[in-house]
Amino acid sequence: MKHTLALIISLALLTGSAYTADKKTKDTAAAEAKATSPKGAKVYIIFPKDGKSVKKKFTIKFGLKGMGIAPAGIKFPNTGHHHLIIDGAKFDMNLPLLASEQIKHFGGGQTEAAIELPPGKHTLQLVFGDHLHRPHNPPVLSKAISITVEE
């Protein structure tokens, strides 16, 4: 009973901390102007190529031109990090991108990642986000590609 109570209290504190951090990010994002992107900035998917087939687990590789990579939370001009939009997930260009099964965050500054998708046809698109996970102004988006995930 004592250990169960300690676990419940720990989870409550962690959940509260996550809520506070999430709320702080949202409040900061609302108060702070979006990061700008330089003319000619471009993000693209290096691998897989449009129209190709991949295994259920594969490595996606991101390309970037005209900007630099910085982890989430690091505010520096002309930098940001990748977000992967799977199957056309909807998001608001004016708000931080919310992580989900269809919106993957690469806030550590990753330029590639192993991902797993169910078999079938899928679309993939990159959105380059600022230190608060918001698309830049103007947005830096890749062309959406189509892939087929094999059994």
C-alpha positions in Angstrom: 0.0 0.0 0.0 2.8 2.4 0.9 4.6 1.7 -2.4 1.3 2.1 -4.3 0.6 5.5 -2.7 4.2 6.6 -3.5 3.7 5.6 -7.1 0.4 7.4 -7.4 2.0 10.6 -5.9 5.0 10.3 -8.2 2.8 9.9 -11.3 0.6 12.9 -10.2 3.7 15.0 -9.8 5.1 13.9 -13.2 1.8 14.5 -14.9 1.5 17.9 -13.3 5.1 18.8 -14.3 4.3 17.7 -17.9 1.1 19.8 -17.9 3.0 22.8 -16.5 5.8 22.5 -19.1 3.2 22.0 -21.9 1.2 25.0 -20.7 4.4 27.1 -20.4 5.3 26.2 -24.0 1.9 27.1 -25.3 1.9 30.4 -23.3 5.4 31.3 -24.6 4.3 30.4 -28.2 1.3 32.6 -28.0 3.3 35.6 -26.6 6.4 35.2 -28.8 6.6 36.0 -32.5 7.2 33.0 -34.8 10.8 32.5 -36.0 11.4 33.6 -39.6 13.0 31.6 -42.3 15.4 33.0 -44.9 14.5 33.2 -48.5 15.3 29.9 -50.3 15.3 27.7 -47.2 14.3 24.2 -48.1 13.6 21.0 -46.3 13.3 17.6 -48.2 13.2 13.9 -47.7 16.4 12.3 -48.9 15.2 8.7 -48.3 12.9 7.0 -49.0 12.3 8.3 -52.5 8.8 9.2 -53.8 7.0 6.2 -55.1 9.3 3.6 -53.6 8.6 0.6 -51.4 10.1 0.1 -47.9 10.0 -2.4 -45.1 7.7 -1.8 -42.1 10.7 -0.5 -40.1 13.0 1.8 -42.1 15.3 4.8 -41.7 14.0 8.1 -43.0 16.7 10.7 -43.8 16.0 14.5 -43.8 17.6 17.2 -45.9 17.9 20.9 -45.2 19.2 23.8 -47.2 19.6 27.4 -46.2 19.1 26.9 -42.4 20.7 25.0 -39.5 19.6 22.4 -37.1 19.0 23.2 -33.4 17.3 21.1 -30.8 13.9 22.1 -29.5 14.1 24.8 -26.9 17.2 26.4 -28.4 16.4 29.8 -29.9 18.9 30.8 -32.5 18.2 32.6 -35.8 17.6 30.5 -38.9 17.5 27.2 -37.1 15.0 24.6 -36.1 14.2 20.9 -36.1 12.2 18.5 -38.2 8.7 17.3 -37.8 7.4 14.4 -39.9 3.7 14.6 -41.0 2.4 11.1 -41.8 -0.7 10.6 -44.0 -1.6 14.2 -44.2 -2.2 14.8 -40.5 -3.8 18.2 -40.0 -2.2 21.0 -38.0 -2.4 24.7 -37.5 0.5 26.6 -39.1 0.2 29.2 -36.3 0.5 26.9 -33.4 3.1 24.4 -32.1 2.9 21.1 -33.8 1.4 18.5 -31.3 3.2 15.2 -31.2 1.1 12.2 -32.2 1.2 9.0 -34.1 0.9 11.0 -37.3 3.1 14.0 -36.3 6.5 12.9 -35.2 8.9 15.3 -33.5 12.6 15.2 -33.9 13.4 17.9 -31.3 16.8 16.5 -30.6 18.0 17.8 -33.9 18.0 14.4 -35.6 18.6 14.3 -39.4 17.5 10.7 -39.7 15.4 8.3 -37.7 14.2 4.7 -37.7 10.4 4.7 -38.0 7.8 1.9 -38.3 4.6 2.1 -40.3 1.9 -0.4 -41.0 1.8 -2.1 -44.4 0.1 -0.1 -47.2 0.4 3.3 -48.9 1.4 6.3 -46.9 2.4 9.9 -47.5 5.3 11.6 -45.7 6.0 15.4 -45.5 8.5 17.4 -43.4 7.7 20.6 -41.6 10.7 22.5 -40.2 9.8 23.9 -36.8 11.2 26.6 -34.5 12.4 26.2 -30.9 8.8 26.0 -29.8 7.7 23.4 -32.5 6.0 26.1 -34.7 6.3 26.2 -38.4 8.6 29.2 -39.4 7.3 32.3 -41.2 7.2 31.7 -44.1 6.8 27.9 -43.5 9.5 25.6 -44.6 7.7 22.4 -45.9 8.9 19.5 -48.0 7.0 18.2 -50.9 4.8 15.3 -49.7 6.0 11.9 -51.0 4.1 8.6 -51.3 5.6 5.3 -50.2 4.4 1.8 -50.0 5.2 -0.2 -46.8 5.5 -3.9 -47.6 4.5 -6.7 -45.3 
